[in-house]
């Protein structure tokens, strides 16, 4: 079956789309990537999505229009990737506005903005969406969902293999080896903490909105890292929490950035004897190093010892962030996922294409070992055109 996967992540920079051919057994399918495309959000739409995701109040009428605009942007990405209409099914993640993990006896909830029936009508193809709800209903985190796809699509190797997505949030997958005593161990995965959320918000702030990200870490390279403060940040409750765990902008967003910038400025003032405001390059250098440090800290706490760390997502194009990862993850082979033939922005879209195919087959798409749910579940709701 030819399935179109659409993914718009926490960074809210646009929609990644892939067209994939799946066949064979669902647990270990044969698959072939037929096409891919990236479709950026218009600037106004991106700003509004981020603002609402930070808790900005919005009238119900404007929220309805935002849902329509997001859905139309998904349709445009689908057409760019599949102009000839070869897809037989679409798996669309939608745009996360808010994620609330289960805590203190309260169930979790997650809001992915999308009008699924409208998207099915616009594309004239069945659309599977709302992937997180079933896992949340079973007491799970509803995230991350990509580890199940990683386990199905990537072959095991002679030891544990780690995959890292550096989107708005950094999340890890740990795949057990092909042989040895851990061969039958469960797949593991969780959200580590911020990858690009704080960085991108800081760049937008320091550039007066003229830049949305620090290309290759060029700006941050000119700065100085406050290592003592990073080590203090690593002691924060979420970063010390053991999996299963998931997070997003509701924790690592604009207000969190403001607090960290105040702490960075206080440290700079103390070192310089009150010699001026915080340098933007110093702030970006510390935030970049912090994104790498949360991943390295999590890997150091795992009971497994991965042989390699495969990196994907927009942050994998940030050379300084990768350098920080290699420095902090000593003894681990850090390399881009592109070396296995999956583009930096294709992995998550590919995962949601697979989850849609699994939905069609009635095959479970979640892993209780990752999300903490009572059991695995078939994920998603299907909207059909007409």
C-alpha positions as CSV (number, residue, x, y, z in Angstrom):
1,X,0.0,0.0,0.0
2,X,1.2,3.5,-0.8
3,X,0.8,5.8,2.3
4,X,1.5,9.5,2.6
5,X,2.9,10.5,6.0
6,X,2.5,14.1,7.2
7,X,4.3,15.5,10.3
8,X,4.4,19.0,11.8
9,X,6.4,19.0,15.0
10,X,6.9,21.1,18.1
11,X,9.1,23.6,16.2
12,X,6.0,24.5,14.1
13,X,8.2,25.4,11.2
14,X,6.0,23.5,8.6
15,X,5.0,20.1,7.4
16,X,7.3,17.2,6.4
17,X,5.8,14.8,4.0
18,X,6.8,11.3,2.7
19,X,5.2,8.9,0.3
20,X,6.0,5.3,1.2
21,X,5.2,1.9,-0.2
22,X,4.6,-0.8,2.5
23,X,4.1,-4.5,2.1
24,X,4.7,-7.7,3.9
25,X,4.4,-8.5,7.6
26,X,3.4,-5.5,9.7
27,X,6.0,-6.3,12.4
28,X,8.9,-6.1,9.9
29,X,7.5,-4.6,6.7
30,X,9.3,-4.2,3.4
31,X,9.2,-0.5,2.7
32,X,10.4,1.9,0.0
33,X,10.5,5.7,0.2
34,X,8.9,7.0,-3.1
35,X,9.0,10.8,-2.5
36,X,9.5,13.4,0.2
37,X,8.9,17.1,0.5
38,X,9.1,19.9,3.1
39,X,6.4,22.6,3.1
40,X,7.2,25.6,5.4
41,X,4.3,27.3,7.2
42,X,3.7,30.9,6.2
43,X,5.3,33.2,8.7
44,X,2.0,34.4,10.1
45,X,0.7,30.9,10.6
46,X,3.9,29.8,12.3
47,X,3.8,32.8,14.7
48,X,0.1,32.1,15.6
49,X,0.7,28.4,16.2
50,X,3.6,29.1,18.5
51,X,1.7,31.9,20.3
52,X,-1.3,29.6,20.9
53,X,1.0,26.8,22.0
54,X,2.5,29.1,24.6
55,X,-0.9,29.8,26.1
56,X,-1.9,33.0,24.4
57,X,-5.6,33.6,24.6
58,X,-7.5,33.4,21.3
59,X,-11.2,33.8,20.4
60,X,-13.0,30.6,19.5
61,X,-13.6,32.0,16.0
62,X,-9.9,32.6,15.5
63,X,-9.1,29.1,16.8
64,X,-11.5,27.6,14.2
65,X,-9.8,29.6,11.4
66,X,-6.4,28.4,12.7
67,X,-7.5,24.8,12.6
68,X,-8.6,25.3,9.0
69,X,-5.3,27.0,8.0
70,X,-3.3,24.2,9.6
71,X,-5.4,21.6,7.7
72,X,-5.0,23.5,4.4
73,X,-1.2,23.6,5.0
74,X,-1.2,19.9,5.5
75,X,-3.1,19.4,2.3
76,X,-0.6,21.6,0.4
77,X,2.3,19.6,1.8
78,X,0.6,16.4,0.7
79,X,0.2,17.8,-2.9
80,X,3.8,18.8,-3.1
81,X,5.0,15.3,-2.1
82,X,2.4,13.4,-4.2
83,X,1.3,15.7,-7.1
84,X,0.1,12.7,-9.1
85,X,-2.2,11.4,-6.3
86,X,-0.6,8.0,-5.9
87,X,-1.3,7.7,-2.2
88,X,-4.0,5.3,-1.1
89,X,-4.0,6.4,2.6
90,X,-2.8,9.4,4.6
91,X,-1.3,9.4,8.1
92,X,-1.4,13.0,9.5
93,X,-0.1,13.9,13.0
94,X,-1.6,17.4,13.1
95,X,-0.1,20.3,14.9
96,X,0.4,19.9,18.6
97,X,-0.9,22.9,20.6
98,X,-0.7,21.5,24.1
99,X,0.5,18.2,25.7
100,X,-0.4,17.2,29.3
101,X,1.3,14.0,30.5
102,X,-0.5,12.0,33.2
103,X,0.5,13.0,36.7
104,X,-0.6,12.8,40.3
105,X,-3.7,10.7,39.5
106,X,-4.8,12.9,36.6
107,X,-5.1,11.4,33.1
108,X,-3.0,12.8,30.3
109,X,-4.3,14.7,27.3
110,X,-2.8,16.0,24.1
111,X,-4.2,18.3,21.5
112,X,-3.1,17.9,17.8
113,X,-4.9,20.6,15.8
114,X,-6.4,19.2,12.6
115,X,-9.7,18.9,10.9
116,X,-9.3,15.3,9.7
117,X,-12.6,15.1,7.7
118,X,-11.7,18.3,5.9
119,X,-8.2,17.0,5.0
120,X,-9.8,13.7,3.7
121,X,-12.1,15.8,1.5
122,X,-9.4,18.1,0.2
123,X,-7.2,15.2,-0.8
124,X,-10.0,12.7,-1.6
125,X,-8.2,10.0,0.3
126,X,-8.9,8.4,3.7
127,X,-6.9,10.2,6.5
128,X,-5.9,8.6,9.8
129,X,-5.2,11.2,12.5
130,X,-5.6,11.8,16.3
131,X,-2.9,9.1,17.0
132,X,-2.2,9.9,20.6
133,X,-5.7,9.6,22.1
134,X,-6.0,5.8,22.4
135,X,-2.7,5.5,24.3
136,X,-3.7,8.4,26.6
137,X,-7.0,6.7,27.3
138,X,-5.1,3.6,28.5
139,X,-3.1,5.6,31.0
140,X,-0.1,6.2,28.7
141,X,1.9,9.3,28.0
142,X,0.6,9.4,24.4
143,X,4.2,10.1,23.4
144,X,6.7,9.4,22.0
145,X,5.0,7.2,19.3
146,X,8.0,7.0,16.9
147,X,9.9,4.2,18.7
148,X,7.5,1.5,17.6
149,X,8.1,2.6,14.0
150,X,11.8,2.7,14.5
151,X,11.8,-0.9,15.8
152,X,9.8,-2.1,12.7
153,X,11.7,-0.2,10.0
154,X,15.3,-0.4,11.2
155,X,17.2,-3.7,11.4
156,X,18.7,-4.6,14.8
157,X,22.5,-4.6,15.1
158,X,25.0,-6.4,17.3
159,X,24.3,-4.1,20.3
160,X,21.8,-1.5,21.5
161,X,21.1,1.2,19.0
162,X,19.9,4.7,20.0
163,X,18.0,7.1,17.8
164,X,17.7,10.8,18.7
165,X,15.3,13.3,17.2
166,X,16.3,16.9,17.6
167,X,13.0,18.7,16.8
168,X,11.5,21.2,19.2
169,X,11.9,18.5,21.9
170,X,14.7,16.0,22.0
171,X,13.4,12.4,22.2
172,X,15.2,9.1,22.3
173,X,14.5,5.5,21.0
174,X,16.6,2.6,22.3
175,X,16.4,-0.5,20.1
176,X,17.6,-3.9,21.6
177,X,20.3,-5.9,19.8
178,X,19.9,-8.7,17.3
179,X,21.5,-11.3,19.6
180,X,22.8,-11.8,23.1
181,X,21.0,-11.7,26.5
182,X,19.1,-8.4,25.7
183,X,17.8,-9.7,22.4
184,X,14.2,-10.0,23.7
185,X,14.3,-6.7,25.8
186,X,11.6,-4.2,25.2
187,X,12.1,-1.1,23.0
188,X,12.6,2.0,25.1
189,X,11.9,5.6,24.4
190,X,11.1,9.0,26.0
191,X,11.3,12.8,25.6
192,X,14.6,14.0,27.1
193,X,13.9,17.8,27.2
194,X,14.4,20.8,24.9
195,X,16.2,20.6,21.7
196,X,15.3,23.6,19.5
197,X,12.3,25.1,21.4
198,X,14.4,27.4,23.7
199,X,17.1,28.0,21.0
200,X,14.6,29.1,18.4
201,X,12.7,31.3,20.7
202,X,15.9,33.0,21.9
203,X,17.1,33.6,18.3
204,X,13.8,35.2,17.4
205,X,14.0,37.4,20.5
206,X,17.6,38.5,20.0
207,X,17.2,39.1,16.3
208,X,14.0,41.1,16.7
209,X,12.1,38.4,14.7
210,X,14.5,38.6,11.7
211,X,15.8,35.1,12.3
212,X,13.9,32.0,13.4
213,X,16.8,29.7,14.1
214,X,20.6,29.7,14.5
215,X,21.8,28.1,11.2
216,X,24.6,25.6,11.9
217,X,25.0,27.2,15.4
218,X,27.0,30.1,13.8
219,X,25.8,32.7,16.3
220,X,26.2,30.4,19.3
221,X,29.8,29.6,18.2
222,X,30.8,33.2,19.2
223,X,29.6,32.7,22.7
224,X,30.8,31.2,26.0
225,X,29.0,28.3,27.7
226,X,28.0,28.7,31.4
227,X,28.8,25.1,32.3
228,X,28.0,25.5,36.0
229,X,24.5,26.8,35.3
230,X,23.9,23.9,32.8
231,X,24.8,21.4,35.5
232,X,22.3,23.1,37.9
233,X,19.6,23.0,35.2
234,X,20.1,19.3,34.8
235,X,18.9,18.8,38.4
236,X,15.4,20.1,37.5
237,X,12.5,17.8,38.3
238,X,11.6,16.8,34.7
239,X,15.2,16.2,33.7
240,X,15.7,14.0,36.8
241,X,12.4,12.1,36.2
242,X,12.7,8.5,35.0
243,X,10.8,7.3,31.9
244,X,8.1,7.0,30.8
245,X,7.9,10.7,30.3
246,X,6.9,13.2,27.7
247,X,6.9,17.0,27.4
248,X,6.6,20.0,25.1
249,X,6.3,23.8,24.9
250,X,4.0,23.8,28.0
251,X,7.2,23.1,30.0
252,X,10.0,24.3,27.8
253,X,8.5,27.4,26.2
254,X,8.6,31.2,26.4
255,X,8.3,31.6,30.2
256,X,10.9,28.9,30.7
257,X,13.3,30.7,28.4
258,X,12.8,34.0,30.2
259,X,13.8,32.4,33.5
260,X,16.9,30.8,32.0
261,X,17.9,34.1,30.4
262,X,17.6,35.8,33.8
263,X,19.8,33.2,35.4
264,X,22.4,33.4,32.6
265,X,22.4,37.2,32.9
266,X,22.9,37.0,36.7
267,X,25.8,34.6,36.1
268,X,27.4,36.9,33.5
269,X,27.0,39.9,35.8
270,X,28.6,38.1,38.7
271,X,31.6,37.0,36.6
272,X,32.0,40.5,35.1
273,X,31.4,42.5,38.2
274,X,28.2,44.1,36.7
275,X,29.9,44.8,33.4
276,X,26.9,44.9,31.2
277,X,23.9,42.8,29.9
278,X,24.0,39.2,28.8
279,X,25.5,38.7,25.3
280,X,23.1,36.9,22.9
281,X,26.0,34.7,21.7
282,X,26.7,33.6,25.3
283,X,23.0,32.8,25.8
284,X,22.8,30.8,22.6
285,X,26.0,28.9,23.3
286,X,24.7,27.8,26.8
287,X,21.3,26.9,25.4
288,X,22.9,24.8,22.6
289,X,25.1,23.0,25.1
290,X,22.1,22.5,27.4
291,X,20.2,20.7,24.6
292,X,23.1,18.3,24.2
293,X,23.6,17.9,27.9
294,X,20.0,16.7,28.6
295,X,20.5,13.9,26.0
296,X,23.9,12.9,27.3
297,X,22.6,12.9,30.9
298,X,19.7,10.6,29.9
299,X,22.0,8.2,28.0
300,X,24.3,8.0,31.0
301,X,21.4,7.0,33.3
302,X,20.1,4.2,31.0
303,X,20.7,0.6,32.0
304,X,21.9,-0.1,28.4
305,X,25.1,1.0,26.6
306,X,24.3,1.8,23.0
307,X,26.9,1.3,20.3
308,X,25.7,4.3,18.3
309,X,23.5,7.3,18.3
310,X,21.7,8.1,15.1
311,X,20.6,11.7,14.9
312,X,17.6,13.1,12.9
313,X,15.4,16.2,13.0
314,X,16.1,19.8,12.3
315,X,18.7,20.1,15.0
316,X,20.8,17.5,13.3
317,X,21.8,20.3,10.8
318,X,23.2,22.4,13.7
319,X,26.9,21.6,13.6
320,X,27.6,23.1,17.0
321,X,24.8,21.0,18.6
322,X,26.3,17.8,17.1
323,X,29.8,18.8,18.3
324,X,28.4,19.2,21.8
325,X,26.6,15.8,21.6
326,X,29.9,14.1,20.5
327,X,31.8,15.8,23.3
328,X,29.3,14.9,26.0
329,X,28.4,11.4,24.8
330,X,32.0,10.1,25.0
331,X,32.5,6.6,23.7
332,X,29.3,6.7,21.6
333,X,29.4,6.8,17.8
334,X,27.3,9.8,16.9
335,X,26.2,10.0,13.3
336,X,23.3,11.3,11.2
337,X,20.4,9.0,10.3
338,X,20.8,10.1,6.7
339,X,23.7,7.6,6.5
340,X,21.0,4.9,6.7
341,X,19.1,6.5,3.8
342,X,16.4,8.3,5.9
343,X,16.6,12.1,5.6
344,X,16.8,14.3,8.7
345,X,13.2,15.5,8.2
346,X,11.7,12.2,7.0
347,X,11.9,9.9,10.0
348,X,8.8,11.2,11.9
349,X,6.7,11.5,8.7
350,X,7.7,8.0,7.8
351,X,6.6,6.8,11.3
352,X,3.1,8.3,10.9
353,X,2.7,6.8,7.5
354,X,3.5,3.4,9.1
355,X,1.1,4.1,12.0
356,X,-1.7,4.8,9.5
357,X,-0.9,1.6,7.6
358,X,-1.0,-0.3,10.9
359,X,-4.4,1.3,11.7
360,X,-5.7,0.0,8.4
361,X,-4.5,-3.5,9.3
362,X,-5.7,-3.3,12.9
363,X,-2.2,-3.7,14.1
364,X,-1.1,-2.0,17.4
365,X,1.0,1.1,17.0
366,X,1.9,1.9,20.6
367,X,4.4,0.3,22.9
368,X,3.5,0.1,26.6
369,X,7.3,-0.1,27.4
370,X,7.6,3.4,26.0
371,X,4.4,5.2,27.0
372,X,3.6,3.4,30.2
373,X,0.1,2.5,29.0
374,X,-1.8,-0.5,30.3
375,X,-1.3,-2.2,27.0
376,X,-0.6,-1.5,23.3
377,X,-3.4,-0.2,21.1
378,X,-4.4,0.4,17.5
379,X,-3.8,4.2,17.1
380,X,-5.7,6.8,15.2
381,X,-9.2,7.7,13.9
382,X,-9.9,7.3,10.2
383,X,-11.8,10.0,8.2
384,X,-13.0,9.1,4.8
385,X,-13.8,11.5,1.9
386,X,-17.5,12.0,1.1
